[in-house]
Amino acid sequence: MKRAWIWLLAAWGIALVATLGALFIGEVMGMTPCLLCWYQRIFMFPLAIILCIAAFSEDRRGAIYALPLALGGATIAGYHTALVANWVPKWWVPCGSGPSCSEQSLEIFYGIQIPWLSLIAFIAIALLLCFYLRKTRS
């Protein structure tokens, strides 16, 4: 049981880095997020709080509550990634006024775009939570 805690702590670490990164991009760099980025934030920000509480109280229920958030965020991030990669028709773009969801201008790590990082973060969190829940099955 004590070794399973590391999976939960790693999931919280990823959620914390993703949350701080999103806040840095929006508040420090001054980039306004698109509509799909806002939806991804709606899923990621509570994950950082729920997983922090779950990790430090060693509460299995926190992982159970966090898993649907991670899967929902991965779904939106997957759609956003497909939109940026032009795998989805342009008329499916949910954005109206404001920043474009399909034309991302910020790239990190030599061409990796923010929706791709978000998708990787959500999938990693979901996998870590599945590992944790499997190890702590009672």
N, C-alpha and C positions, 0 to 999 in steps of 0.2 A: 504493500500500500504506500509506503514512504517513497519508493522509487517512482511510482506513478505520478507523484506530485510534479515532477520535472516536465511532463507533457503539458500539464495545465499552466505551469509557469512560462513555458515557451510560447504557448498560445497567447497568454497575456502580453508577453514581450512583443510579439508581432503586432497585436492590436494596439499597443501603446505607441510603437514606432509609427504605425500607419496613421494613428490619430494625430500625433505630434507633427508628422510630415504634412498632413492635410491642413492643419492649423498654420504651419509655417508658410505653406504655399499661398494660403488665402489671406492671412493676416500680416505676415512680414513681407512677402513678395508682392502682395496686393493683387493677385490674380483672382478674379471672380469665377467661382466654379459654375459649370453648366448644370442643367437640371439633373442629368444622370449622376453627376458627381455628388450633388446634394443628396440624392437617394442613397448612394453608397455610404456617404457620411452618416446618414440616419441609421444605417445598419452597423457601421464600424464604431462610432462613438460610444454607444451603450456596451458594446463588446469589451472595450477597454475597462469600463467600470465593473461590469459583471464578472469578468475574468479576474480582475484584481481582488475583488471580494472573495471569489471562489478559491483562488490560489492561496491566499493568506489565511483563510479560515478552513482550508482543506475540505470544502463542501462540494460534494459530487453534484448536487442539484444545480449549482451555478453552471456547470458544464452542460447539463441537460437543457437549461434555459438558453445558453449561448449558442448551441448548435443550430437551431432554426434561424437565428440572426446571421450566422456565418453562411449558411446555405442560401438564404435570401439575398445577402450581399453578393455572393458568388454568382447568383443568377443575373442580377443587374449588372455586375461588372463584366460578366461574360457577354451580355448583350451589348454593352458599351464597347467592349473590345472588338466584337464583330462589326459594330458600326464604324469604328475608327479604321478597321482593316478593309472596309468597303465590301464586306460579306453580306450586308443587309441593304436593301434598297433605300435610297435617300428619302423616299416618302414615308418611311417608318420612323424618321427622326422625331422624337417627342419634343425637342426644344423649339420654343417660339422666339420671343425676344430674349436678348442676352447672349451669352457666349454659346458658340456652336458645340453641340455634342459630338459631331462627326469630324471636326477639324481641330485636333489637339495641337497646340503650339509648343507645349513644354515637353521636352524629352530629357531623360536622365540616363546615365550609364551608357552613353554612346547609342542612342536611338530607342531606348525603351520608354514607352509612353506611360503616362499615369494610369489609364484604365488597365493596362497589362499588369502593372505593379499591384493595383487593387485586386485584380483577379487572383494573382499569385498569393497575396496576403490572405484573402478569404478562403481559398482552397487549402492553404497551409494550416490556417486556424481550424478549419473543419476536420482535416485529417488528424491533427494533434488532439482535438477533442474526442474523436472516435477512438484513437489509441488510448487516451486516458480513460474513457468510459469502459472500454474493453478490459483494461487492467484492473479497474475497480469494481467490476461486476460482482454483485453479492448474491 
